Each structure stands twice: as structure tokens, then as C-alpha cells.
Amino acid sequence: MKVRFRTGILASLLFLSGCAGRQTASQPLLSSVILLVEGVEGDRGPFDFARAGVAAFERSEGVRVSLLSLGENPLTWERMIHETAREHAYQLLIIGMDGPARLGLEQARIFPNKRFVLLGLNDSTAILPNTLIISFNEWEAGWLAGHIAGHLIRRHENRGKSGQRIGALIGPEPSAALEGYRCGAQAAGVPPEDLLVEKVSSTSDPVAGFEAALRLYQEGAEILLGLAGESSAGLFEAAAATRRYAIGFGVDWGDRYRTMQSPVAEALLGSVTPAIDEVVRRVLRQSRRGMLPTGVHQMMNLSNGGLAWRAGSIFFQIAPTWLQHQIRSPFLSPAPCE
């Protein structure tokens, strides 16, 4: 079984390395480097973001890089990561996001002579000499969503539509993104009482998400942020059904729905996501030039390009020009609220 599994991994790597950037076979392969990223092709999440970063690197450097989809089943991640780490050829493994990165940390202990870049790992106390830990500031990501939602609601108020509210659908675990969302909305002029929150008990129940979102929209929320994992899919369906707006988080939900040719895409203002594509491109360039640091923890935020606002067409229709320009500025400065 082990031999069969390892053969399957190598076959997948050969296929995916060719597909990642759609490069020609004549380009050399960086055989010492491999990416293992959570998700599948077309999910508009970590794997697709990583694939875009690999493609950008391949175009600029004229090489190919192996990229392996870890899929969506956590039960398979450990074995896939371990078997790949055992391959003698791979000296640099780039692994993400949080769940796979934690498993990669254990492999970094087992293989101290190899280098590991762990994406989305928030435990800065777990740094090993052969690891580069890169995390993404969820608080700032939430702040950006609140900043956008708050200013769009204020736009409605300035047109004589009073009583507008915003809200968030959250999962069972505490969320730094929710606290950032509160502060971003407050900075945009939304009083605390005009931010509504509903919690669902599961991050994999779109029906519960739909019902909770309907309650928020009925209470007067005009824009909702989805912080409940896959349960947020129900929120986006509710936004379309009630002709309201929604903001995604972590995944480019708008592009996912556009790919499905779903009218739900028209309800999505956009999504705040980690800029995995840009981070992967940077890491690969640093590695090729011998400049990749290890034994350190890097926090990616708005100022260093670690977070991305992936806007939908509806955002460009309703957002004032100044806001569209402002949220692309590296000088946007999230600050804690009182």
C-alpha cells in the first residue's frame, strides 16, 4: 500500500506541476521545491491562490514548480505530507494553510535538514530553525471588511436612507476577524448598536447559515460578513433571496459563484482573503536567490500586501471612487477601537 501511495503522489506531482502554470515541458523543473496546499482546483481558496502564485513565478523565471493539491479531507493530509517529506529530492516544502501547516511542523522536526515554509500557522512559539512561519492577520482582514461595509452603509445614510445596519454570521469559535470587523465599522462611523451578530453551531451547515442570515436581514442589516466557514454559503443565498449584500472571508466566494453562473454572485460585494498568491511568488523568488529566511515568523497584513480584497462587479457599481482607491492603498492604517 505504501509503494502504491507514493507512486500515486509522484504521478500527481508530474501532472499538477505541468498544469499549475500551463508551462511548456521544455522549461526546467525546480525539483527541490514542492508546494502542498489545502483545497482543490476551482475552489477559489488556498489551492487556487497558490496555483496563481506559482504561475506568476513560472512566467517571470522561466521554470516549473511542483504543486500538489491536498484536497479537502483532513484525514488524508498527514500521510500525504509525510510521504512527500520523505522524498529525497524535495529540500523545500511549502505547506498551507493552517491545518496542513501544523502537520508540516511535525515533519520539520522529523527532517531537520530540510526547509519548511508553513502558511497560515498562527503559533509563533512553534518556530524551528528550519522553518519559516507565515501567518495572515485575521484581525486586519476583518477590519478591512468592516471598513468597507461601514462606508457603504454611510453612503446610504447620506442619501437619506436612515436606520441601515451591518452584521456578521459567525461560527462557534472566537474570531479575531469579528473584533476587527467591529473596529473597522466603528472607524467608518457605524455605532456599535448598528452591528448585529448571529452565531451558528457548525461551520458546515449552510441551512443553518441561511436561517440565521435571514434573521439578520429581517432585523435591518443591509450588509453581512460571512465568518462561519461553509455555513456562510447559506448567508450568501439569503443575501440573493432578500436582495441585500454580503462579504465573503477566506475564499473568493464571488468568483466561485460566478464560475457556477449563479445569481448569488450579484449579491457578493467581494471577499477578504489571504494573499497566498503573492506570498507564494515571493517565497519562491527568495528561495531561488538564496535569500529565504528560516527560524522566523512573518505576519502578513495590509501594509505589506499580505491581505487581498477581491471585489465583485457589484462593488464597483455602488462603491464611491474614493473608497475603491483607498482600500488599495498601502497606507490604509487599521487601528484598535476603544
Legacy VTK file of the C-alpha trace (Angstrom):
# vtk DataFile Version 3.0
C-alpha trace
ASCII
DATASET POLYDATA
POINTS 338 float
0.000 0.000 0.000
2.845 2.403 0.818
4.560 1.853 -2.533
1.277 2.344 -4.374
0.536 5.558 -2.470
3.975 7.044 -3.132
3.716 6.163 -6.808
0.337 7.880 -6.895
1.788 11.026 -5.318
4.611 11.176 -7.846
2.186 10.740 -10.725
0.011 13.517 -9.323
3.032 15.775 -8.940
4.035 15.218 -12.550
0.545 16.105 -13.705
-0.004 19.080 -11.422
3.401 20.628 -11.972
2.555 20.797 -15.651
-0.907 22.215 -15.039
-0.001 24.784 -12.372
1.266 27.439 -14.726
0.382 25.837 -18.075
4.101 25.959 -18.892
5.839 24.073 -21.696
7.737 20.876 -20.991
10.953 22.483 -22.247
11.220 24.645 -19.130
13.385 23.257 -16.310
11.742 21.884 -13.178
12.808 23.129 -9.747
12.851 19.554 -8.493
13.996 20.502 -4.987
10.848 22.576 -4.277
7.260 21.455 -3.815
4.046 23.089 -2.622
1.360 21.110 -0.778
-1.755 23.217 -0.341
-5.196 22.549 1.073
-8.124 22.511 -1.352
-8.804 21.503 -4.943
-8.653 23.147 -8.329
-11.576 25.530 -8.817
-12.398 26.070 -5.126
-11.166 29.701 -5.253
-9.430 29.126 -1.939
-5.867 28.318 -0.797
-5.024 25.873 -3.593
-6.208 28.160 -6.383
-4.430 31.149 -4.803
-1.208 29.124 -4.533
-1.591 27.982 -8.118
-1.847 31.611 -9.265
1.317 32.466 -7.328
3.169 29.526 -8.847
2.016 30.526 -12.333
3.249 34.114 -11.836
6.635 32.834 -10.645
6.914 30.402 -13.555
6.182 33.141 -16.081
8.769 35.510 -14.646
11.500 32.921 -14.003
11.030 30.509 -16.895
10.889 27.407 -14.710
8.310 24.928 -13.452
7.406 24.168 -9.834
5.609 21.106 -8.444
2.258 21.833 -6.787
0.160 19.170 -5.114
-3.483 19.574 -4.088
-4.061 18.180 -0.599
-7.807 18.095 -1.159
-10.414 18.895 1.452
-10.269 15.793 3.664
-8.095 16.368 6.770
-7.780 12.596 7.265
-5.530 12.349 4.196
-3.279 15.321 4.869
-0.849 13.769 7.343
0.047 10.808 5.173
0.385 12.920 2.010
2.651 15.433 3.736
4.759 12.750 5.429
5.261 10.709 2.255
6.232 13.810 0.302
8.662 14.964 3.003
10.363 11.556 2.813
11.177 12.053 -0.861
14.899 12.742 -1.042
14.578 15.231 -3.929
12.466 17.758 -2.057
14.567 20.066 0.094
12.000 22.882 0.442
8.355 22.167 1.245
5.795 24.976 1.222
2.684 23.811 3.089
-0.634 25.525 3.794
-2.947 26.504 5.210
-3.354 26.247 8.999
-4.303 22.558 9.374
-1.727 21.176 6.930
0.862 23.668 8.243
0.532 22.198 11.741
1.211 18.757 10.303
4.134 20.205 8.379
5.609 21.493 11.633
5.855 17.929 12.895
7.627 16.895 9.686
10.053 19.786 10.166
11.030 18.177 13.480
11.497 14.793 11.807
13.542 16.200 8.904
15.724 18.959 10.416
17.931 19.128 7.314
15.048 20.188 5.089
13.379 23.600 4.985
9.671 24.167 5.518
7.528 27.220 4.820
4.305 26.929 6.815
1.469 29.152 5.583
-1.355 30.270 7.849
0.166 28.951 11.073
-0.584 31.417 13.865
1.522 29.758 16.589
4.631 31.959 16.723
6.010 29.929 19.665
6.498 26.884 17.415
9.361 28.282 15.334
12.094 25.774 14.463
15.483 26.649 12.932
14.459 25.088 9.594
11.014 26.706 9.344
9.605 29.959 8.061
6.182 30.551 9.561
3.935 32.934 7.648
0.622 33.914 9.192
-2.090 36.260 7.966
-3.563 38.944 10.205
-7.213 37.953 10.596
-7.942 40.993 12.746
-6.857 43.335 9.948
-8.767 41.274 7.383
-11.919 41.716 9.473
-11.141 45.420 9.907
-10.997 45.882 6.135
-14.383 44.178 5.723
-15.898 46.408 8.435
-14.318 49.499 6.895
-15.891 48.705 3.516
-19.290 47.721 4.896
-19.416 50.746 7.193
-18.643 53.266 4.474
-21.149 51.721 2.080
-23.862 51.944 4.753
-22.926 55.559 5.459
-23.327 56.183 1.730
-26.927 55.014 2.022
-27.472 57.279 5.020
-26.093 60.253 3.137
-28.751 59.619 0.521
-31.483 59.868 3.107
-31.832 56.172 3.912
-31.553 56.068 7.692
-31.537 53.119 10.043
-29.203 50.965 7.944
-27.252 48.278 9.763
-24.499 45.785 9.067
-23.874 42.394 10.607
-21.869 39.184 10.720
-22.558 35.475 10.762
-20.015 33.677 12.949
-19.127 30.097 13.832
-18.819 28.518 17.281
-15.180 29.557 17.879
-13.979 33.044 18.933
-12.947 35.133 15.940
-10.256 37.801 15.756
-11.792 38.769 12.423
-15.078 39.683 14.148
-13.297 42.053 16.532
-11.504 43.632 13.600
-14.821 43.947 11.784
-16.301 45.833 14.736
-13.384 48.262 14.782
-13.371 48.787 11.022
-17.088 49.538 11.066
-16.694 51.900 14.012
-13.870 53.727 12.209
-16.270 54.179 9.291
-18.863 55.773 11.585
-21.115 52.805 12.413
-22.164 52.866 16.092
-21.822 49.576 17.993
-25.601 49.145 18.277
-25.895 49.056 14.475
-23.734 45.956 14.147
-25.714 42.718 14.501
-24.215 39.265 15.073
-25.674 35.754 14.799
-23.819 32.568 15.720
-24.255 29.101 14.194
-23.127 25.935 15.945
-21.420 24.434 12.908
-19.163 25.725 10.145
-20.537 23.122 7.717
-24.303 23.764 7.814
-25.450 26.137 5.030
-29.103 25.640 6.008
-28.441 26.996 9.500
-26.441 29.798 7.901
-29.351 30.681 5.636
-31.839 30.811 8.515
-29.545 32.888 10.746
-28.792 35.305 7.913
-32.485 35.772 7.188
-32.983 36.847 10.797
-30.182 39.390 10.482
-31.551 40.810 7.251
-35.033 40.988 8.778
-33.578 42.967 11.690
-32.387 45.589 9.235
-28.890 44.504 8.237
-28.024 45.642 4.741
-24.573 44.025 4.509
-23.404 40.835 6.238
-19.941 39.329 6.618
-19.651 35.539 6.481
-17.292 34.230 9.186
-18.862 30.792 9.540
-16.887 28.672 7.071
-19.029 26.715 4.642
-22.130 27.700 6.640
-21.587 31.147 5.120
-22.838 29.715 1.815
-26.313 29.914 3.333
-25.723 33.576 4.127
-24.897 34.345 0.505
-28.026 32.526 -0.665
-30.050 34.586 1.813
-28.462 37.801 0.542
-29.547 36.970 -3.000
-33.036 35.971 -1.861
-33.592 39.229 0.052
-31.765 41.489 -2.451
-29.208 42.500 0.159
-25.402 42.384 0.154
-22.744 40.105 1.616
-18.974 39.973 2.052
-17.030 36.714 1.979
-13.980 35.775 4.003
-11.038 33.478 3.312
-12.319 32.227 -0.040
-13.088 34.214 -3.183
-16.763 33.398 -2.869
-17.817 35.762 -5.638
-15.635 34.061 -8.211
-16.808 30.659 -7.001
-20.433 31.618 -7.625
-19.583 33.281 -10.945
-17.966 30.042 -12.075
-21.232 28.267 -11.239
-23.110 31.010 -13.141
-25.186 31.558 -10.008
-27.169 34.777 -9.441
-25.811 34.708 -5.886
-22.631 36.294 -7.276
-24.570 39.532 -7.761
-25.174 39.775 -4.006
-21.487 39.489 -3.114
-19.590 42.747 -2.791
-16.345 40.781 -2.620
-14.184 38.731 -0.290
-11.264 39.481 2.003
-8.675 36.721 1.642
-5.054 35.993 2.474
-2.851 36.996 -0.474
-1.417 33.499 -0.804
-0.680 34.056 -4.493
1.629 36.992 -3.774
3.241 35.321 -0.752
3.973 32.129 -2.707
5.539 34.136 -5.533
7.763 36.000 -3.058
8.822 32.834 -1.233
9.758 31.078 -4.471
11.789 34.064 -5.643
13.591 34.330 -2.304
14.350 30.617 -2.335
15.767 30.669 -5.852
18.012 33.593 -4.953
19.203 32.016 -1.713
17.514 34.722 0.372
14.772 32.720 2.111
14.913 33.286 5.896
14.273 30.446 8.348
13.780 30.339 12.080
11.461 33.355 11.913
7.769 34.210 11.983
6.358 36.711 9.483
2.946 38.337 9.925
1.270 39.344 6.662
-1.102 42.312 6.841
-2.477 45.138 4.716
0.681 47.253 4.717
2.934 44.503 3.360
0.457 43.148 0.822
-0.483 40.034 2.767
-4.257 40.551 2.513
-6.385 40.978 -0.589
-9.802 42.491 -1.324
-11.224 40.515 -4.241
-14.106 42.712 -5.339
-17.137 41.663 -7.315
-18.745 43.696 -10.099
-21.471 44.982 -7.776
-18.844 46.627 -5.563
-17.575 48.746 -8.434
-21.154 49.764 -9.201
-22.076 51.025 -5.741
-18.784 51.941 -4.021
-17.641 55.570 -4.361
-14.424 56.041 -6.309
-12.531 57.360 -3.288
-13.286 54.148 -1.366
-12.178 51.973 -4.275
-8.853 53.818 -4.335
-8.456 53.941 -0.563
-8.694 50.213 0.087
-5.893 49.578 -2.430
-3.587 51.989 -0.639
-0.697 50.509 1.373
-1.109 53.470 3.734
-4.507 52.331 4.996
-3.961 52.069 8.748
-6.238 49.778 10.795
-6.275 50.777 14.438
-7.851 49.235 17.554
-11.123 50.801 18.623
-11.999 51.940 22.119
LINES 1 339
338 0 1 2 3 4 5 6 7 8 9 10 11 12 13 14 15 16 17 18 19 20 21 22 23 24 25 26 27 28 29 30 31 32 33 34 35 36 37 38 39 40 41 42 43 44 45 46 47 48 49 50 51 52 53 54 55 56 57 58 59 60 61 62 63 64 65 66 67 68 69 70 71 72 73 74 75 76 77 78 79 80 81 82 83 84 85 86 87 88 89 90 91 92 93 94 95 96 97 98 99 100 101 102 103 104 105 106 107 108 109 110 111 112 113 114 115 116 117 118 119 120 121 122 123 124 125 126 127 128 129 130 131 132 133 134 135 136 137 138 139 140 141 142 143 144 145 146 147 148 149 150 151 152 153 154 155 156 157 158 159 160 161 162 163 164 165 166 167 168 169 170 171 172 173 174 175 176 177 178 179 180 181 182 183 184 185 186 187 188 189 190 191 192 193 194 195 196 197 198 199 200 201 202 203 204 205 206 207 208 209 210 211 212 213 214 215 216 217 218 219 220 221 222 223 224 225 226 227 228 229 230 231 232 233 234 235 236 237 238 239 240 241 242 243 244 245 246 247 248 249 250 251 252 253 254 255 256 257 258 259 260 261 262 263 264 265 266 267 268 269 270 271 272 273 274 275 276 277 278 279 280 281 282 283 284 285 286 287 288 289 290 291 292 293 294 295 296 297 298 299 300 301 302 303 304 305 306 307 308 309 310 311 312 313 314 315 316 317 318 319 320 321 322 323 324 325 326 327 328 329 330 331 332 333 334 335 336 337
